[in-house]
Amino acid sequence: MAAFFTADTHFRHANILKITDRHELCHGHVDEHDRYLLDRINETVGETDSLYICGDFCWRNGDDIRDKINCRN
């Protein structure tokens, strides 16, 4: 079991693509942005790990996104 930390993922936040360089990762589409982040997170954390997300997690409700992260928290 390991603990991981990240910050300001900004899931579902389309405007974050306009004010950061994240648009280059996902061709300006928020769904691709979210998939990219989830893939990178899930490549890193395991089912018994803890993930702490500091700062802005999601624009509006993010329960379904939280459920897609492969760790216990």
Secondary structure, 3 states (H helix, E strand, C coil): CCEEEEECCCECCCCHHHHCCCHHHHCCCHHHHHHHHHHHHHHHCCCCCEEEEECCCECCCCHHHHHCCCCCC
